[in-house]
Amino acid sequence: MDSLKTTSGERKIPMTEELTECLKRMMAKRKTFEQECRIDGVSGFISLTCHNTPTIERLWASRLKTIVKNYNMEHTVKLPNITPHMLRHTYCSKLVKNGVSLKTVQYLMGHASVSMSLNIYAHVDFDDVKDEMQKKQADIFP
């Protein structure tokens, strides 16, 4: 297994009941092999290839590309190219926009610093700022 970039990269992530049930359904539906794939003593991977190896980022990138291509053929409003890494940026942005504490965001993202989470991964645009100001106006200017 590749080594992690920082010590923050290895962490426990709490899950909702809904996500837990979803992952259990995925495990129940995945292809089974006579001998379970083990990497560095770890097994029980949720998504395996037909060769009994864990799916890697490249495979998910290819799947996302196909999904976007198929969607764009059927719809007039087109989706942009979506990568697995973009989903990390989206996740971080949604955490921040929904008021999750910055230290919690840092932990969930596995970043060594809050500034990494905020300055590189969390994105806001003018509409986000406008909406936030309208929601907080009464608190800011009583």
C-alpha positions in Angstrom: 0.0 0.0 0.0 1.3 3.5 -0.8 2.4 5.5 2.2 0.3 8.5 3.2 1.4 12.1 2.6 0.9 13.1 6.2 0.1 11.5 9.6 -3.4 13.2 9.3 -4.1 10.9 6.3 -4.9 7.9 8.5 -8.0 8.6 10.6 -11.4 7.2 11.6 -14.3 8.8 9.8 -17.7 8.7 11.5 -20.6 7.6 9.2 -24.3 8.1 9.3 -26.6 5.1 9.6 -27.7 5.7 6.0 -24.2 5.5 4.7 -23.4 2.5 6.8 -26.5 0.7 5.3 -25.5 1.8 1.8 -21.9 0.4 2.2 -23.4 -2.9 3.6 -25.6 -3.2 0.5 -22.6 -2.6 -1.7 -20.5 -5.2 0.1 -23.4 -7.7 -0.2 -23.7 -7.1 -4.0 -20.0 -7.1 -4.9 -18.5 -10.0 -6.7 -17.0 -12.6 -4.4 -13.8 -14.5 -5.0 -12.7 -17.8 -3.6 -9.7 -16.1 -1.9 -10.3 -12.6 -0.6 -7.8 -9.9 -1.8 -5.4 -8.8 1.0 -3.0 -5.9 0.8 -0.7 -5.3 3.7 -2.9 -7.5 5.8 -6.1 -5.5 4.9 -9.1 -7.1 3.2 -12.8 -6.4 2.9 -12.5 -3.8 0.2 -15.9 -2.4 -0.9 -15.2 -2.3 -4.6 -13.1 -4.9 -6.4 -12.1 -5.2 -10.0 -12.7 -8.4 -12.0 -9.1 -9.3 -11.1 -9.8 -9.3 -7.3 -7.9 -6.0 -6.7 -9.3 -2.9 -5.1 -10.6 -0.3 -7.6 -8.2 2.6 -7.9 -8.7 6.3 -8.7 -8.1 5.8 -12.5 -11.0 3.3 -12.7 -13.3 5.7 -10.8 -12.2 8.5 -13.1 -13.0 6.4 -16.1 -16.4 5.5 -14.7 -17.2 9.2 -14.0 -16.2 10.2 -17.5 -18.6 7.6 -18.9 -21.4 8.8 -16.6 -20.8 12.4 -17.7 -20.6 11.5 -21.4 -23.9 9.5 -21.2 -25.6 12.3 -19.2 -24.5 15.0 -21.7 -25.8 13.0 -24.6 -29.3 13.0 -23.1 -29.5 16.5 -21.6 -29.2 20.1 -23.0 -27.5 21.5 -19.8 -24.1 19.7 -19.8 -22.1 18.5 -16.9 -18.4 19.4 -16.8 -15.7 16.8 -16.6 -15.8 15.3 -13.1 -12.9 13.6 -11.4 -12.7 11.8 -8.1 -10.4 14.6 -6.8 -13.1 17.2 -7.6 -15.4 15.3 -5.3 -13.0 15.9 -2.5 -13.1 19.7 -3.2 -16.9 19.5 -3.4 -17.1 17.7 -0.1 -14.9 20.2 1.6 -16.8 23.1 0.2 -20.1 21.7 1.3 -18.8 21.1 4.9 -17.6 24.7 5.1 -20.8 26.2 3.6 -22.9 24.2 6.0 -21.1 25.6 9.1 -19.1 22.5 10.1 -16.3 23.6 12.5 -13.0 24.3 10.7 -11.1 21.7 12.9 -13.7 19.1 12.0 -13.3 19.9 8.3 -9.5 19.6 8.7 -9.9 16.2 10.4 -12.4 14.8 7.9 -10.2 16.0 4.9 -7.1 14.5 6.5 -5.2 17.8 6.2 -2.3 18.7 8.4 -3.6 22.3 8.7 -6.9 24.2 8.5 -5.4 26.5 6.0 -4.9 23.6 3.5 -8.6 22.8 3.9 -9.8 26.4 3.5 -7.3 27.8 1.0 -7.0 24.9 -1.4 -10.1 22.7 -1.0 -13.0 24.9 0.1 -14.5 27.0 -2.7 -17.1 29.8 -2.5 -18.4 32.1 -5.2 -20.2 35.5 -5.0 -23.7 33.8 -4.7 -22.4 31.7 -1.7 -21.2 34.9 0.0 -24.4 36.8 -0.9 -26.6 34.0 0.5 -24.5 33.7 3.7 -24.7 37.5 4.3 -28.5 37.5 3.8 -28.8 34.6 6.3 -26.6 36.3 8.9 -27.7 39.9 8.3 -29.9 40.1 11.4 -27.1 38.7 13.6 -24.5 41.0 12.2 -26.6 44.2 12.1 -29.2 43.9 14.8 
